[in-house]
Amino acid sequence: MPRRIPNSIRKKRANQLLKRAIKRGDIEPEDVPKKTPRKKTRKQNLPSDTAAVVSARKLQSAFVKLPPDFLKTTRQLAFDLPLSRPIPDEKAIYHGFEREDEATDALTCPKRPKWRFDMTKTEVERNEEGVFKKYLSQTDDVLEKWQSGTDEPDPLGPVTMPRSPSYFERNLEVWRQLWRVTEISQIILVLLDSRCPIVHYPPSLSNYLADRKVILVLTKVDIAGPARVQAWINYINNRYPNSRIVQVESYVEKATTADHQGRKQYQPHIPEHFRATLINEIKQVHAELLQPPERVASNPDRLKSWVPPVKREVDWDGLLNAKGDNVGLAVGGATVPRPQSPEEQDGQHGQRHEPTQLTIGLIGQPNVGKSSLLNALFGASRVRTSSTPGKTKHFQTLYWTHDVRLVDCPGLVMPNFVPMEMQVLCGILPISRVSAVPSCIHFATELLPLERILNLTYPTAAPPPAAEDKRTWRGDRKSKDQDRPNDSEPPKWTAMDILTAYAIRKGWMTAKAGRPDTHRAGNALLRALAEGKIGWAFWPPDTPPEQIAAAGGDGHGLWIPRADSTDEEEFGRGEDADDKAFNSNSEETEEEDDDSEITEEEEDGEGGDVGSVGVGMFGALAIEEEDDDEEEEEESEK
């Protein structure tokens, strides 16, 4: 009895025969409108959440978009430009990207224009919008001049990647969050990623906070290592004298369970000596604020009526031992301050009263670990964290103790003379919104030997089997095997070779052509670098090469090999680990995927991910059948 053919296969076969008949001219084609892909829509929130949704959309970060010519050029150069191997030790030193004639104060952060109590809300907002529009125009002119002002490439010299633009925050609503936090904060903690702190503390931010009490907090010191962290502390102290710098660690490794399949898991925690050092620095700055300024101290009459800008009595022991359900309790929203008492209202017209709380603000660029530090200080997950930069949208007010409150500001990309590739490497920009993936991978592979870290195999086609030489007389002539080039010479890797090799190893293929999905591989590698799954860190400028060699240079570049396990074992353990860690289909990156830039692969229809297509006994057959169907569709559409 013959086996019954399913209806789906019959329908597919009928469609193929119809397309071929139309192609031969036997049947007139029907004017059927082409179906447009339906846009994914999320479930609408309840009416009570409408205001919060609208407010969150207003706080979406806005950046410039890269021109198509830049994407096409950098992609082609990623195929052609060979990587320098071994990596020179000088690559591990951060030299900066600004020219010598660039003024340090050419880039600034926008400041809130002055306002009065008798002004309406519309007047204040229009004034801010006018000032911010002028600020955008001036900043764009400075950065465009910096980008185009590089030295002209020598036609006879080596070809290099073009200079990419520098990203900075272009949404006024996000800057308003920073203005509000700096206004209500008496002490400001600026968080810096210790892998390259100077990128996260540009001159624009240091000038903006010049008249404030600032403590610099170096995060992720466990990744950079004590030698590099101490070198950066010395460099920052020389560049910004009298700076207060504190080191912190915000995570501790959990005990591995069977559910995690051997992968490391972390929980928020700050060691006691780091907590004590941070609180001691805050205590010293608080003591400085209690001292009257010189103009007041020299006038006895003014000294009698002088009121300090901070609360006099603070329970410092309570900060060291702060625990319980009330620690980290979020109070109020991000729109209005707490109501003022009648005594405070009277103080506006005359006498000033002492504040009731000590307010500490946390600011910094995205993905430096502000929310993680808050959870570590509270000893519980009070603030939502994510590896995706820019997860925090509104500033949040949380109480550390009854008389100390912390204000978490959303991460802002500060204007700086830093190209886009460096910002991606440091985790400042969301990976889902990066379209120039080949350019970013080329930049990273010039600094780190990714093919060595991940133990990749060069993606070359297998040589055809040599025919048997049946000649009976050779004499002194060389055989065909002797005429072949020497295969012992190591291959010259390119950025696209690394992406192709990693995609092949993971079994990631495009849905249409069955080629290695280099875009997905690039996303995975960029996320691993930004999140610290592959250890790396810069050395500060003016670091002697002897110090890098003593620390174990050996062509590693920025790479910091792990003592207990290799990065290849940690990062490339298996497909499931990478799929969950680096595939941007999780809830945390879902909000950003809607405004992400369209990549070149997605425009060509080759960016679809089909997992491990082509792997297994019938993998090649599946790809061949799929290609035949797609070619017939393309020809029929033409």
Secondary structure, DSSP 8 states (H G I E B T S, - for coil): ------HHHHHHHHHHHHHHHHHHTSS-------------------GGGHHHHHHHHHT--------HHHHHHHHHHHHH-B--SS--GGGGB---SS-TTS-TTSS---------TTS-HHHHHHHHHHHHHHHHHHHHHHHHHHHHTS----TTS--------------HHHHHHHHHHHHH-SEEEEEEETTSHHHHS-HHHHHHTTTS-EEEEEE-HHHH-HHHHHHHHHHHHHHSTT--EEE---EEE----GGGTT---EEE---HHHHHHHHHHHHHHHHHHTS--HHHHT-HHHHHH---SS-S---HHHHHT--STTTTEE-S-SSS-----HHHHHHHHS-----SSEEEEEE-STTSSHHHHHHHHHTS--S---SSTT---S-EEEEEETTEEEEE--------S--HHHHHHTT-S-GGG---HHHHHHHHHTTS-HHHHTT----------------S--TT---HHHHS--TTS----BHHHHHHHHHHHHT-BBTTT--B-HHHHHHHHHHHHHHTSS-B--B-TT--HHHHHHT--TT-TTB---SSS-HHHHHSS-HHHHHHHH-S-SSTTHHHHTT----HHHHHT---B-SSTT-STTHHHHHHHHHHHHHHHHHHH-
